[in-house]
Amino acid sequence: MDDTQSKEKIDITDYICPMTFVKTKLKLEQMERGEVLEVRLCEGEPLSNLPRSVEQEGHRVLSIEKEEGRYHKVIIERC
């Protein structure tokens, strides 16, 4: 996915579960259907839980990309 398509971005690398999901959910609720959110997070529990949780909320995970170090970028479409 091209970064230019991401309309919104949040960095939740300083948070642990369940706050990673809470912050992401609140941001998605502010967005319109079809908009795309880029979430930067740490590997481990946030990376394991966040994609599953947003899909359970009815949104679509478009991609998960590894970044430098222990960080990842999850691209989510608000549905």
C-alpha positions in Angstrom: 0.0 0.0 0.0 1.3 3.5 -0.9 1.8 5.8 2.1 0.0 8.6 0.1 -3.2 6.6 0.5 -3.1 6.8 4.3 -5.2 9.8 5.4 -4.6 9.4 9.1 -1.7 8.2 11.2 -1.2 7.3 14.8 1.9 6.2 16.7 1.0 3.9 19.6 4.5 2.6 20.3 4.5 4.1 23.8 1.3 2.2 24.8 0.7 -1.3 26.0 -2.5 -3.4 25.6 -5.3 -2.7 26.0 -4.5 1.0 25.4 -3.1 0.2 22.0 -6.6 -1.0 20.9 -8.4 1.8 22.7 -6.3 4.5 21.0 -6.8 2.8 17.6 -10.6 2.3 18.1 -11.1 6.0 19.1 -9.2 7.2 16.1 -11.2 4.9 13.8 -14.4 6.2 15.3 -13.4 9.7 14.2 -12.9 8.6 10.6 -15.3 8.2 7.7 -16.1 4.8 6.2 -13.5 3.9 3.6 -10.7 6.1 5.0 -7.4 4.5 5.8 -5.5 4.6 9.1 -1.8 3.9 9.5 -0.9 2.6 12.9 2.7 2.4 14.1 3.2 -0.1 16.9 5.7 -2.4 18.6 6.0 -6.1 18.0 4.8 -8.5 20.6 1.4 -8.3 22.2 0.3 -5.1 20.4 1.1 -6.6 17.0 -0.6 -9.9 17.9 -3.7 -8.4 19.3 -4.5 -5.2 17.4 -5.1 -6.6 13.9 -7.5 -9.3 15.3 -9.3 -6.8 17.5 -9.9 -4.2 14.7 -11.2 -7.0 12.4 -13.6 -8.1 15.2 -14.9 -4.5 15.2 -15.7 -4.9 11.5 -12.7 -3.1 10.0 -10.3 -4.4 7.4 -6.5 -4.9 7.9 -5.0 -4.0 4.5 -1.3 -4.7 5.4 1.2 -5.3 8.1 4.7 -4.1 7.4 7.9 -4.5 9.4 9.8 -1.4 10.0 13.3 -0.8 11.4 13.9 -2.3 14.8 10.9 -3.7 16.7 8.3 -1.5 15.1 5.6 -2.4 12.6 3.1 -0.5 10.5 -0.5 -1.7 10.3 -2.8 -0.3 7.6 -6.5 -0.4 8.4 -9.5 0.5 6.4 -12.4 1.8 8.4 -15.5 -0.1 7.5 
